[in-house]
Structure formats: C-alpha cells, structure tokens
C-alpha cells in the first residue's frame, strides 16, 4: 500500500510561536494518519516543529535540504 506524502512548508527563524505550535500539531496529526511528513529539513521554525510533532507520534519524516554549492 502506498503512503500519502504531505508537504508542510513555512517560516524558519521568523516563524511565530503560534505558527510553530500549529505546525507541531499538524505534524502529529499527519503521523497519526500513517502519512509521511515532507518538509525543508532545517532544525528551526515550522520545519523543526512539524517534524518533532510527527516523530513524537512515531511518524516518518523526510527533510529536503538545499545543496550549498548551487
């Protein structure tokens, strides 16, 4: 069975605490449904919060980081 992949995008260092809380909850909901969370992969803001929420629910997360050489 294929898993649905849900992309969560949003601010990094400039993300407000309220937005980060929403991202955290969304990440948890995505994981509870058995879906895969896809985001930018940085350890700040919406990316960190959504991944943390998913991981705390034993979800699978995929972070895409840019190549620094391009």
mmCIF file of the N, C-alpha and C atoms, coordinates in Angstrom:
data_MODEL
# 
_entry.id   MODEL 
# 
loop_
_atom_site.group_PDB 
_atom_site.id 
_atom_site.type_symbol 
_atom_site.label_atom_id 
_atom_site.label_alt_id 
_atom_site.label_comp_id 
_atom_site.label_asym_id 
_atom_site.label_entity_id 
_atom_site.label_seq_id 
_atom_site.pdbx_PDB_ins_code 
_atom_site.Cartn_x 
_atom_site.Cartn_y 
_atom_site.Cartn_z 
_atom_site.occupancy 
_atom_site.B_iso_or_equiv 
_atom_site.pdbx_formal_charge 
_atom_site.auth_seq_id 
_atom_site.auth_comp_id 
_atom_site.auth_asym_id 
_atom_site.auth_atom_id 
_atom_site.pdbx_PDB_model_num 
ATOM 1   N N  . UNK A 1 1  ? 0.839  -1.177 0.000  1.00 0.00 ? 1  UNK A N  1 
ATOM 2   C CA . UNK A 1 1  ? 0.000  0.000  0.000  1.00 0.00 ? 1  UNK A CA 1 
ATOM 3   C C  . UNK A 1 1  ? 0.888  1.247  0.000  1.00 0.00 ? 1  UNK A C  1 
ATOM 4   N N  . UNK A 1 2  ? 0.565  2.182  -0.851 1.00 0.00 ? 2  UNK A N  1 
ATOM 5   C CA . UNK A 1 2  ? 1.327  3.428  -0.924 1.00 0.00 ? 2  UNK A CA 1 
ATOM 6   C C  . UNK A 1 2  ? 0.945  4.344  0.231  1.00 0.00 ? 2  UNK A C  1 
ATOM 7   N N  . UNK A 1 3  ? 1.934  5.112  0.695  1.00 0.00 ? 3  UNK A N  1 
ATOM 8   C CA . UNK A 1 3  ? 1.682  6.082  1.767  1.00 0.00 ? 3  UNK A CA 1 
ATOM 9   C C  . UNK A 1 3  ? 1.529  7.471  1.166  1.00 0.00 ? 3  UNK A C  1 
ATOM 10  N N  . UNK A 1 4  ? 0.596  8.203  1.696  1.00 0.00 ? 4  UNK A N  1 
ATOM 11  C CA . UNK A 1 4  ? 0.408  9.587  1.297  1.00 0.00 ? 4  UNK A CA 1 
ATOM 12  C C  . UNK A 1 4  ? 1.556  10.415 1.854  1.00 0.00 ? 4  UNK A C  1 
ATOM 13  N N  . UNK A 1 5  ? 2.108  11.305 1.048  1.00 0.00 ? 5  UNK A N  1 
ATOM 14  C CA . UNK A 1 5  ? 3.167  12.212 1.478  1.00 0.00 ? 5  UNK A CA 1 
ATOM 15  C C  . UNK A 1 5  ? 2.573  13.611 1.562  1.00 0.00 ? 5  UNK A C  1 
ATOM 16  N N  . UNK A 1 6  ? 2.706  14.237 2.734  1.00 0.00 ? 6  UNK A N  1 
ATOM 17  C CA . UNK A 1 6  ? 2.144  15.566 2.966  1.00 0.00 ? 6  UNK A CA 1 
ATOM 18  C C  . UNK A 1 6  ? 3.289  16.550 3.169  1.00 0.00 ? 6  UNK A C  1 
ATOM 19  N N  . UNK A 1 7  ? 3.360  17.566 2.311  1.00 0.00 ? 7  UNK A N  1 
ATOM 20  C CA . UNK A 1 7  ? 4.386  18.597 2.430  1.00 0.00 ? 7  UNK A CA 1 
ATOM 21  C C  . UNK A 1 7  ? 3.926  19.716 3.349  1.00 0.00 ? 7  UNK A C  1 
ATOM 22  N N  . UNK A 1 8  ? 4.774  20.067 4.306  1.00 0.00 ? 8  UNK A N  1 
ATOM 23  C CA . UNK A 1 8  ? 4.489  21.171 5.224  1.00 0.00 ? 8  UNK A CA 1 
ATOM 24  C C  . UNK A 1 8  ? 5.577  22.212 5.029  1.00 0.00 ? 8  UNK A C  1 
ATOM 25  N N  . UNK A 1 9  ? 5.181  23.392 4.615  1.00 0.00 ? 9  UNK A N  1 
ATOM 26  C CA . UNK A 1 9  ? 6.129  24.473 4.354  1.00 0.00 ? 9  UNK A CA 1 
ATOM 27  C C  . UNK A 1 9  ? 5.789  25.670 5.236  1.00 0.00 ? 9  UNK A C  1 
ATOM 28  N N  . UNK A 1 10 ? 6.807  26.420 5.595  1.00 0.00 ? 10 UNK A N  1 
ATOM 29  C CA . UNK A 1 10 ? 6.578  27.605 6.406  1.00 0.00 ? 10 UNK A CA 1 
ATOM 30  C C  . UNK A 1 10 ? 7.883  28.248 6.813  1.00 0.00 ? 10 UNK A C  1 
ATOM 31  N N  . UNK A 1 11 ? 7.776  29.259 7.629  1.00 0.00 ? 11 UNK A N  1 
ATOM 32  C CA . UNK A 1 11 ? 8.927  30.047 8.036  1.00 0.00 ? 11 UNK A CA 1 
ATOM 33  C C  . UNK A 1 11 ? 9.910  29.284 8.909  1.00 0.00 ? 11 UNK A C  1 
ATOM 34  N N  . UNK A 1 12 ? 11.142 29.741 8.849  1.00 0.00 ? 12 UNK A N  1 
ATOM 35  C CA . UNK A 1 12 ? 12.193 29.173 9.680  1.00 0.00 ? 12 UNK A CA 1 
ATOM 36  C C  . UNK A 1 12 ? 12.369 29.995 10.934 1.00 0.00 ? 12 UNK A C  1 
ATOM 37  N N  . UNK A 1 13 ? 13.448 30.748 10.984 1.00 0.00 ? 13 UNK A N  1 
ATOM 38  C CA . UNK A 1 13 ? 13.764 31.537 12.173 1.00 0.00 ? 13 UNK A CA 1 
ATOM 39  C C  . UNK A 1 13 ? 12.712 32.601 12.475 1.00 0.00 ? 13 UNK A C  1 
ATOM 40  N N  . UNK A 1 14 ? 11.976 33.058 11.463 1.00 0.00 ? 14 UNK A N  1 
ATOM 41  C CA . UNK A 1 14 ? 10.985 34.104 11.672 1.00 0.00 ? 14 UNK A CA 1 
ATOM 42  C C  . UNK A 1 14 ? 9.601  33.606 12.039 1.00 0.00 ? 14 UNK A C  1 
ATOM 43  N N  . UNK A 1 15 ? 9.426  32.298 12.170 1.00 0.00 ? 15 UNK A N  1 
ATOM 44  C CA . UNK A 1 15 ? 8.101  31.752 12.476 1.00 0.00 ? 15 UNK A CA 1 
ATOM 45  C C  . UNK A 1 15 ? 7.706  32.086 13.912 1.00 0.00 ? 15 UNK A C  1 
ATOM 46  N N  . UNK A 1 16 ? 6.476  32.520 14.081 1.00 0.00 ? 16 UNK A N  1 
ATOM 47  C CA . UNK A 1 16 ? 5.985  32.877 15.417 1.00 0.00 ? 16 UNK A CA 1 
ATOM 48  C C  . UNK A 1 16 ? 5.739  31.616 16.249 1.00 0.00 ? 16 UNK A C  1 
ATOM 49  N N  . UNK A 1 17 ? 5.711  31.760 17.557 1.00 0.00 ? 17 UNK A N  1 
ATOM 50  C CA . UNK A 1 17 ? 5.400  30.609 18.415 1.00 0.00 ? 17 UNK A CA 1 
ATOM 51  C C  . UNK A 1 17 ? 4.036  29.993 18.097 1.00 0.00 ? 17 UNK A C  1 
ATOM 52  N N  . UNK A 1 18 ? 3.066  30.821 17.735 1.00 0.00 ? 18 UNK A N  1 
ATOM 53  C CA . UNK A 1 18 ? 1.732  30.311 17.405 1.00 0.00 ? 18 UNK A CA 1 
ATOM 54  C C  . UNK A 1 18 ? 1.771  29.447 16.149 1.00 0.00 ? 18 UNK A C  1 
ATOM 55  N N  . UNK A 1 19 ? 2.505  29.894 15.150 1.00 0.00 ? 19 UNK A N  1 
ATOM 56  C CA . UNK A 1 19 ? 2.624  29.129 13.906 1.00 0.00 ? 19 UNK A CA 1 
ATOM 57  C C  . UNK A 1 19 ? 3.372  27.826 14.166 1.00 0.00 ? 19 UNK A C  1 
ATOM 58  N N  . UNK A 1 20 ? 4.415  27.884 14.968 1.00 0.00 ? 20 UNK A N  1 
ATOM 59  C CA . UNK A 1 20 ? 5.171  26.669 15.298 1.00 0.00 ? 20 UNK A CA 1 
ATOM 60  C C  . UNK A 1 20 ? 4.302  25.669 16.052 1.00 0.00 ? 20 UNK A C  1 
ATOM 61  N N  . UNK A 1 21 ? 3.444  26.154 16.928 1.00 0.00 ? 21 UNK A N  1 
ATOM 62  C CA . UNK A 1 21 ? 2.534  25.264 17.651 1.00 0.00 ? 21 UNK A CA 1 
ATOM 63  C C  . UNK A 1 21 ? 1.563  24.584 16.692 1.00 0.00 ? 21 UNK A C  1 
ATOM 64  N N  . UNK A 1 22 ? 1.045  25.333 15.723 1.00 0.00 ? 22 UNK A N  1 
ATOM 65  C CA . UNK A 1 22 ? 0.158  24.736 14.719 1.00 0.00 ? 22 UNK A CA 1 
ATOM 66  C C  . UNK A 1 22 ? 0.902  23.692 13.898 1.00 0.00 ? 22 UNK A C  1 
ATOM 67  N N  . UNK A 1 23 ? 2.149  23.990 13.515 1.00 0.00 ? 23 UNK A N  1 
ATOM 68  C CA . UNK A 1 23 ? 2.952  23.049 12.733 1.00 0.00 ? 23 UNK A CA 1 
ATOM 69  C C  . UNK A 1 23 ? 3.224  21.777 13.529 1.00 0.00 ? 23 UNK A C  1 
ATOM 70  N N  . UNK A 1 24 ? 3.508  21.927 14.810 1.00 0.00 ? 24 UNK A N  1 
ATOM 71  C CA . UNK A 1 24 ? 3.737  20.780 15.691 1.00 0.00 ? 24 UNK A CA 1 
ATOM 72  C C  . UNK A 1 24 ? 2.500  19.878 15.723 1.00 0.00 ? 24 UNK A C  1 
ATOM 73  N N  . UNK A 1 25 ? 1.339  20.479 15.928 1.00 0.00 ? 25 UNK A N  1 
ATOM 74  C CA . UNK A 1 25 ? 0.094  19.710 15.971 1.00 0.00 ? 25 UNK A CA 1 
ATOM 75  C C  . UNK A 1 25 ? -0.189 19.046 14.631 1.00 0.00 ? 25 UNK A C  1 
ATOM 76  N N  . UNK A 1 26 ? 0.047  19.775 13.543 1.00 0.00 ? 26 UNK A N  1 
ATOM 77  C CA . UNK A 1 26 ? -0.173 19.216 12.212 1.00 0.00 ? 26 UNK A CA 1 
ATOM 78  C C  . UNK A 1 26 ? 0.743  18.022 11.963 1.00 0.00 ? 26 UNK A C  1 
ATOM 79  N N  . UNK A 1 27 ? 2.005  18.146 12.347 1.00 0.00 ? 27 UNK A N  1 
ATOM 80  C CA . UNK A 1 27 ? 2.933  17.025 12.193 1.00 0.00 ? 27 UNK A CA 1 
ATOM 81  C C  . UNK A 1 27 ? 2.451  15.787 12.927 1.00 0.00 ? 27 UNK A C  1 
ATOM 82  N N  . UNK A 1 28 ? 1.942  15.988 14.137 1.00 0.00 ? 28 UNK A N  1 
ATOM 83  C CA . UNK A 1 28 ? 1.407  14.864 14.901 1.00 0.00 ? 28 UNK A CA 1 
ATOM 84  C C  . UNK A 1 28 ? 0.200  14.232 14.234 1.00 0.00 ? 28 UNK A C  1 
ATOM 85  N N  . UNK A 1 29 ? -0.682 15.057 13.701 1.00 0.00 ? 29 UNK A N  1 
ATOM 86  C CA . UNK A 1 29 ? -1.868 14.534 13.006 1.00 0.00 ? 29 UNK A CA 1 
ATOM 87  C C  . UNK A 1 29 ? -1.486 13.758 11.752 1.00 0.00 ? 29 UNK A C  1 
ATOM 88  N N  . UNK A 1 30 ? -0.505 14.271 11.023 1.00 0.00 ? 30 UNK A N  1 
ATOM 89  C CA . UNK A 1 30 ? -0.033 13.578 9.821  1.00 0.00 ? 30 UNK A CA 1 
ATOM 90  C C  . UNK A 1 30 ? 0.479  12.189 10.192 1.00 0.00 ? 30 UNK A C  1 
ATOM 91  N N  . UNK A 1 31 ? 1.283  12.113 11.241 1.00 0.00 ? 31 UNK A N  1 
ATOM 92  C CA . UNK A 1 31 ? 1.833  10.826 11.673 1.00 0.00 ? 31 UNK A CA 1 
ATOM 93  C C  . UNK A 1 31 ? 0.743  9.874  12.159 1.00 0.00 ? 31 UNK A C  1 
ATOM 94  N N  . UNK A 1 32 ? -0.225 10.390 12.901 1.00 0.00 ? 32 UNK A N  1 
ATOM 95  C CA . UNK A 1 32 ? -1.306 9.541  13.411 1.00 0.00 ? 32 UNK A CA 1 
ATOM 96  C C  . UNK A 1 32 ? -2.095 8.897  12.280 1.00 0.00 ? 32 UNK A C  1 
ATOM 97  N N  . UNK A 1 33 ? -2.182 9.586  11.150 1.00 0.00 ? 33 UNK A N  1 
ATOM 98  C CA . UNK A 1 33 ? -2.884 9.038  9.986  1.00 0.00 ? 33 UNK A CA 1 
ATOM 99  C C  . UNK A 1 33 ? -2.034 8.020  9.224  1.00 0.00 ? 33 UNK A C  1 
ATOM 100 N N  . UNK A 1 34 ? -0.752 7.912  9.610  1.00 0.00 ? 34 UNK A N  1 
ATOM 101 C CA . UNK A 1 34 ? 0.141  6.983  8.916  1.00 0.00 ? 34 UNK A CA 1 
ATOM 102 C C  . UNK A 1 34 ? 0.739  7.564  7.653  1.00 0.00 ? 34 UNK A C  1 
ATOM 103 N N  . UNK A 1 35 ? 0.644  8.869  7.499  1.00 0.00 ? 35 UNK A N  1 
ATOM 104 C CA . UNK A 1 35 ? 1.189  9.541  6.330  1.00 0.00 ? 35 UNK A CA 1 
ATOM 105 C C  . UNK A 1 35 ? 2.643  9.938  6.572  1.00 0.00 ? 35 UNK A C  1 
ATOM 106 N N  . UNK A 1 36 ? 3.334  10.302 5.521  1.00 0.00 ? 36 UNK A N  1 
ATOM 107 C CA . UNK A 1 36 ? 4.728  10.732 5.596  1.00 0.00 ? 36 UNK A CA 1 
ATOM 108 C C  . UNK A 1 36 ? 4.769  12.259 5.575  1.00 0.00 ? 36 UNK A C  1 
ATOM 109 N N  . UNK A 1 37 ? 5.553  12.846 6.465  1.00 0.00 ? 37 UNK A N  1 
ATOM 110 C CA . UNK A 1 37 ? 5.735  14.299 6.506  1.00 0.00 ? 37 UNK A CA 1 
ATOM 111 C C  . UNK A 1 37 ? 6.960  14.671 5.684  1.00 0.00 ? 37 UNK A C  1 
ATOM 112 N N  . UNK A 1 38 ? 6.796  15.598 4.764  1.00 0.00 ? 38 UNK A N  1 
ATOM 113 C CA . UNK A 1 38 ? 7.886  16.111 3.934  1.00 0.00 ? 38 UNK A CA 1 
ATOM 114 C C  . UNK A 1 38 ? 8.034  17.597 4.214  1.00 0.00 ? 38 UNK A C  1 
ATOM 115 N N  . UNK A 1 39 ? 9.265  18.032 4.526  1.00 0.00 ? 39 UNK A N  1 
ATOM 116 C CA . UNK A 1 39 ? 9.485  19.463 4.728  1.00 0.00 ? 39 UNK A CA 1 
ATOM 117 C C  . UNK A 1 39 ? 10.897 19.848 4.325  1.00 0.00 ? 39 UNK A C  1 
ATOM 118 N N  . UNK A 1 40 ? 11.250 21.080 4.621  1.00 0.00 ? 40 UNK A N  1 
ATOM 119 C CA . UNK A 1 40 ? 12.545 21.606 4.208  1.00 0.00 ? 40 UNK A CA 1 
ATOM 120 C C  . UNK A 1 40 ? 13.739 21.068 4.973  1.00 0.00 ? 40 UNK A C  1 
ATOM 121 N N  . UNK A 1 41 ? 13.527 20.427 6.084  1.00 0.00 ? 41 UNK A N  1 
ATOM 122 C CA . UNK A 1 41 ? 14.602 19.735 6.765  1.00 0.00 ? 41 UNK A CA 1 
ATOM 123 C C  . UNK A 1 41 ? 15.446 20.529 7.739  1.00 0.00 ? 41 UNK A C  1 
ATOM 124 N N  . UNK A 1 42 ? 15.280 21.841 7.801  1.00 0.00 ? 42 UNK A N  1 
ATOM 125 C CA . UNK A 1 42 ? 16.074 22.626 8.743  1.00 0.00 ? 42 UNK A CA 1 
ATOM 126 C C  . UNK A 1 42 ? 15.546 22.432 10.156 1.00 0.00 ? 42 UNK A C  1 
ATOM 127 N N  . UNK A 1 43 ? 16.397 22.617 11.130 1.00 0.00 ? 43 UNK A N  1 
ATOM 128 C CA . UNK A 1 43 ? 16.039 22.405 12.526 1.00 0.00 ? 43 UNK A CA 1 
ATOM 129 C C  . UNK A 1 43 ? 15.508 23.639 13.219 1.00 0.00 ? 43 UNK A C  1 
ATOM 130 N N  . UNK A 1 44 ? 14.764 24.471 12.504 1.00 0.00 ? 44 UNK A N  1 
ATOM 131 C CA . UNK A 1 44 ? 14.189 25.683 13.092 1.00 0.00 ? 44 UNK A CA 1 
ATOM 132 C C  . UNK A 1 44 ? 12.767 25.892 12.573 1.00 0.00 ? 44 UNK A C  1 
ATOM 133 N N  . UNK A 1 45 ? 11.984 26.629 13.333 1.00 0.00 ? 45 UNK A N  1 
ATOM 134 C CA . UNK A 1 45 ? 10.673 27.083 12.882 1.00 0.00 ? 45 UNK A CA 1 
ATOM 135 C C  . UNK A 1 45 ? 9.694  25.973 12.546 1.00 0.00 ? 45 UNK A C  1 
ATOM 136 N N  . UNK A 1 46 ? 8.935  26.206 11.485 1.00 0.00 ? 46 UNK A N  1 
ATOM 137 C CA . UNK A 1 46 ? 7.887  25.286 11.059 1.00 0.00 ? 46 UNK A CA 1 
ATOM 138 C C  . UNK A 1 46 ? 8.460  23.915 10.727 1.00 0.00 ? 46 UNK A C  1 
ATOM 139 N N  . UNK A 1 47 ? 9.622  23.880 10.119 1.00 0.00 ? 47 UNK A N  1 
ATOM 140 C CA . UNK A 1 47 ? 10.223 22.600 9.739  1.00 0.00 ? 47 UNK A CA 1 
ATOM 141 C C  . UNK A 1 47 ? 10.525 21.757 10.973 1.00 0.00 ? 47 UNK A C  1 
ATOM 142 N N  . UNK A 1 48 ? 11.164 22.361 11.957 1.00 0.00 ? 48 UNK A N  1 
ATOM 143 C CA . UNK A 1 48 ? 11.502 21.638 13.190 1.00 0.00 ? 48 UNK A CA 1 
ATOM 144 C C  . UNK A 1 48 ? 10.246 21.222 13.936 1.00 0.00 ? 48 UNK A C  1 
ATOM 145 N N  . UNK A 1 49 ? 9.308  22.136 14.067 1.00 0.00 ? 49 UNK A N  1 
ATOM 146 C CA . UNK A 1 49 ? 8.099  21.865 14.849 1.00 0.00 ? 49 UNK A CA 1 
ATOM 147 C C  . UNK A 1 49 ? 7.256  20.761 14.223 1.00 0.00 ? 49 UNK A C  1 
ATOM 148 N N  . UNK A 1 50 ? 7.059  20.800 12.922 1.00 0.00 ? 50 UNK A N  1 
ATOM 149 C CA . UNK A 1 50 ? 6.244  19.770 12.275 1.00 0.00 ? 50 UNK A CA 1 
ATOM 150 C C  . UNK A 1 50 ? 6.923  18.406 12.360 1.00 0.00 ? 50 UNK A C  1 
ATOM 151 N N  . UNK A 1 51 ? 8.232  18.369 12.164 1.00 0.00 ? 51 UNK A N  1 
ATOM 152 C CA . UNK A 1 51 ? 8.961  17.101 12.253 1.00 0.00 ? 51 UNK A CA 1 
ATOM 153 C C  . UNK A 1 51 ? 8.934  16.551 13.680 1.00 0.00 ? 51 UNK A C  1 
ATOM 154 N N  . UNK A 1 52 ? 9.085  17.416 14.658 1.00 0.00 ? 52 UNK A N  1 
ATOM 155 C CA . UNK A 1 52 ? 9.043  16.987 16.060 1.00 0.00 ? 52 UNK A CA 1 
ATOM 156 C C  . UNK A 1 52 ? 7.677  16.402 16.395 1.00 0.00 ? 52 UNK A C  1 
ATOM 157 N N  . UNK A 1 53 ? 6.617  17.079 15.943 1.00 0.00 ? 53 UNK A N  1 
ATOM 158 C CA . UNK A 1 53 ? 5.273  16.564 16.188 1.00 0.00 ? 53 UNK A CA 1 
ATOM 159 C C  . UNK A 1 53 ? 5.057  15.195 15.571 1.00 0.00 ? 53 UNK A C  1 
ATOM 160 N N  . UNK A 1 54 ? 5.559  15.012 14.357 1.00 0.00 ? 54 UNK A N  1 
ATOM 161 C CA . UNK A 1 54 ? 5.421  13.718 13.687 1.00 0.00 ? 54 UNK A CA 1 
ATOM 162 C C  . UNK A 1 54 ? 6.250  12.644 14.382 1.00 0.00 ? 54 UNK A C  1 
ATOM 163 N N  . UNK A 1 55 ? 7.485  12.977 14.728 1.00 0.00 ? 55 UNK A N  1 
ATOM 164 C CA . UNK A 1 55 ? 8.366  11.993 15.361 1.00 0.00 ? 55 UNK A CA 1 
ATOM 165 C C  . UNK A 1 55 ? 7.834  11.557 16.725 1.00 0.00 ? 55 UNK A C  1 
ATOM 166 N N  . UNK A 1 56 ? 7.227  12.473 17.460 1.00 0.00 ? 56 UNK A N  1 
ATOM 167 C CA . UNK A 1 56 ? 6.672  12.115 18.765 1.00 0.00 ? 56 UNK A CA 1 
ATOM 168 C C  . UNK A 1 56 ? 5.497  11.156 18.642 1.00 0.00 ? 56 UNK A C  1 
ATOM 169 N N  . UNK A 1 57 ? 4.939  11.044 17.443 1.00 0.00 ? 57 UNK A N  1 
ATOM 170 C CA . UNK A 1 57 ? 3.866  10.086 17.168 1.00 0.00 ? 57 UNK A CA 1 
ATOM 171 C C  . UNK A 1 57 ? 4.401  8.900  16.359 1.00 0.00 ? 57 UNK A C  1 
ATOM 172 N N  . UNK A 1 58 ? 5.725  8.742  16.369 1.00 0.00 ? 58 UNK A N  1 
ATOM 173 C CA . UNK A 1 58 ? 6.399  7.649  15.647 1.00 0.00 ? 58 UNK A CA 1 
ATOM 174 C C  . UNK A 1 58 ? 6.170  7.704  14.147 1.00 0.00 ? 58 UNK A C  1 
ATOM 175 N N  . UNK A 1 59 ? 6.057  8.913  13.611 1.00 0.00 ? 59 UNK A N  1 
ATOM 176 C CA . UNK A 1 59 ? 5.846  9.086  12.182 1.00 0.00 ? 59 UNK A CA 1 
ATOM 177 C C  . UNK A 1 59 ? 7.144  9.114  11.397 1.00 0.00 ? 59 UNK A C  1 
ATOM 178 N N  . UNK A 1 60 ? 7.008  8.959  10.099 1.00 0.00 ? 60 UNK A N  1 
ATOM 179 C CA . UNK A 1 60 ? 8.140  9.028  9.179  1.00 0.00 ? 60 UNK A CA 1 
ATOM 180 C C  . UNK A 1 60 ? 8.237  10.450 8.640  1.00 0.00 ? 60 UNK A C  1 
ATOM 181 N N  . UNK A 1 61 ? 9.423  11.035 8.727  1.00 0.00 ? 61 UNK A N  1 
ATOM 182 C CA . UNK A 1 61 ? 9.649  12.384 8.217  1.00 0.00 ? 61 UNK A CA 1 
ATOM 183 C C  . UNK A 1 61 ? 10.758 12.366 7.178  1.00 0.00 ? 61 UNK A C  1 
ATOM 184 N N  . UNK A 1 62 ? 10.614 13.229 6.181  1.00 0.00 ? 62 UNK A N  1 
ATOM 185 C CA . UNK A 1 62 ? 11.633 13.395 5.144  1.00 0.00 ? 62 UNK A CA 1 
ATOM 186 C C  . UNK A 1 62 ? 11.928 14.881 5.036  1.00 0.00 ? 62 UNK A C  1 
ATOM 187 N N  . UNK A 1 63 ? 13.189 15.245 5.227  1.00 0.00 ? 63 UNK A N  1 
ATOM 188 C CA . UNK A 1 63 ? 13.609 16.638 5.102  1.00 0.00 ? 63 UNK A CA 1 
ATOM 189 C C  . UNK A 1 63 ? 14.479 16.815 3.873  1.00 0.00 ? 63 UNK A C  1 
ATOM 190 N N  . UNK A 1 64 ? 14.159 17.794 3.051  1.00 0.00 ? 64 UNK A N  1 
ATOM 191 C CA . UNK A 1 64 ? 14.920 18.094 1.839  1.00 0.00 ? 64 UNK A CA 1 
ATOM 192 C C  . UNK A 1 64 ? 15.769 19.328 2.108  1.00 0.00 ? 64 UNK A C  1 
ATOM 193 N N  . UNK A 1 65 ? 17.071 19.155 2.090  1.00 0.00 ? 65 UNK A N  1 
ATOM 194 C CA . UNK A 1 65 ? 17.996 20.268 2.320  1.00 0.00 ? 65 UNK A CA 1 
ATOM 195 C C  . UNK A 1 65 ? 18.599 20.727 1.000  1.00 0.00 ? 65 UNK A C  1 
ATOM 196 N N  . UNK A 1 66 ? 18.759 22.034 0.821  1.00 0.00 ? 66 UNK A N  1 
ATOM 197 C CA . UNK A 1 66 ? 19.351 22.536 -0.423 1.00 0.00 ? 66 UNK A CA 1 
ATOM 198 C C  . UNK A 1 66 ? 20.843 22.233 -0.476 1.00 0.00 ? 66 UNK A C  1 
ATOM 199 N N  . UNK A 1 67 ? 21.356 22.148 -1.685 1.00 0.00 ? 67 UNK A N  1 
ATOM 200 C CA . UNK A 1 67 ? 22.789 21.976 -1.890 1.00 0.00 ? 67 UNK A CA 1 
ATOM 201 C C  . UNK A 1 67 ? 23.446 23.334 -1.713 1.00 0.00 ? 67 UNK A C  1 
ATOM 202 N N  . UNK A 1 68 ? 24.379 23.450 -0.833 1.00 0.00 ? 68 UNK A N  1 
ATOM 203 C CA . UNK A 1 68 ? 25.047 24.725 -0.551 1.00 0.00 ? 68 UNK A CA 1 
ATOM 204 C C  . UNK A 1 68 ? 25.942 25.175 -1.700 1.00 0.00 ? 68 UNK A C  1 
ATOM 205 N N  . UNK A 1 69 ? 26.201 24.315 -2.662 1.00 0.00 ? 69 UNK A N  1 
ATOM 206 C CA . UNK A 1 69 ? 27.121 24.634 -3.751 1.00 0.00 ? 69 UNK A CA 1 
ATOM 207 C C  . UNK A 1 69 ? 26.416 25.133 -5.007 1.00 0.00 ? 69 UNK A C  1 
ATOM 208 N N  . UNK A 1 70 ? 25.103 25.355 -4.927 1.00 0.00 ? 70 UNK A N  1 
ATOM 209 C CA . UNK A 1 70 ? 24.387 25.831 -6.121 1.00 0.00 ? 70 UNK A CA 1 
ATOM 210 C C  . UNK A 1 70 ? 23.858 27.222 -5.905 1.00 0.00 ? 70 UNK A C  1 
# 
